[in-house]
Amino acid sequence: MLKQFYTKRHIGKALICTVAIATLTSGCALFKLQENIDELNHLGKIQGKTVTSSPVTAPIIIVLIKETPKHPELINYQVQQQPDDFSMLVDPGKYYLFAYEDKNRDMKYQDNERIVKSALLQVTSGKKLTDITLRIPDTPNDKLIKTITELRKHASVNINSIKLNLGKIVTIDEKYFSPENSSMGMWEPVRFVKEIPFGLFMLQKYDPNKIPVLFVHGINGSPKNFKYIISQLDRNKFQPWIFYYPTGLRLGLIGNFFNSSATELLVKYRIKKIYIVAHSMGGLVSRSFINYNLKNNKNSAIKLFISISSPWQGHKMAKMGVEKSPVVMPVWNDMAPDSKFLAELYAKKLPKQLPYYLLFSYKGGSNSAGETNDGAVTLASQLRLDAQRAAKLVRGYDETHTSILKSKTVSDLVNKILIKWYLKSDTASNSGR
């Protein structure tokens, strides 16, 4: 999973604590963080795009195969709703990429499906292979059919063996949603990816008659942060999905992984509508996901976005960490107010058909600089002008950064917004069956 993706304490305390430790000591946490960063830096990156000269009427599956001394090995895959960009983090080595049109949507290659194979890709440590174009032919490729038949003799090409947690049904109280694991996801994100189940989960069996609502937590958080709001959700109309991820990684990387995971489930169940509810830094992750999803997709399934107490202008403590810490947590680079990530987040406006609601909190007094905050994020960051302009509604609450998720008033508004757009949509058409 690392190759593809590659609490109760709120964002302010988390940032202040990590920066303080980073600037005052070279303790165990920093040592572990450096180990994780070194492992990330060791990886190479493969990125490119799929293209086709004739219309595509089915999902595109991109498969990554690694050359090994014994036999080829299936490493990773991605699902696209239509020709699009792709990227993967991988260990150094020799690889091939395949891309095919999955006509019968079974996630398996059939001999009557159009397919293309890349040239041999030599990936070296810390380097990028870019501008890879996988051009899917107009007709099936007989030569590649023979190649794949031979490949199947030596390697498993069952992509369902990867991403075992995608769409897995769990409870909100799973032990791996613990504060200890959330902390690991921030300080030791690579270890988190290797040891902790993460990804896009469901809290019930998929029901085509209910709209999925995706809940996205913030830094050092977990799906448990949404326990109250989810308990108030109208389960006759909606089904909650929860996104769990290591919060110490770069936000663009997380957003890309979120998009890849969601796209696969959208394709699998032929879903036409999803809603997103995000808290704190989860709002930034969600907006990144939305940007990826909308880039080459005119028929995005994302039909509603609600953010709660999100730091749209970043956090000054992250900038301090970047400037003063001997070891820089990857996410700080994106959370710094002057980061490239934040500058590009609103480079493209949300389409009119995607309504956005901005909820903020202000019960926290002022920080040492005299800035009003909610105990974690300043009001100025939550109310970034670009975010306000994109919103259909901006509403504030006399709540702290964490208490806002346990507020009945807030939960009632979230449900009111969800139901409003549910009633405006043709819910029977959510499944493409």
Summary of the structure (lengths in Angstrom):
residues: 433
radius of gyration: 21.8
end to end distance: 29.7
largest distance: 69.5
contacts: 1507
relative contact order: 0.13
helix: 38%
strand: 24%
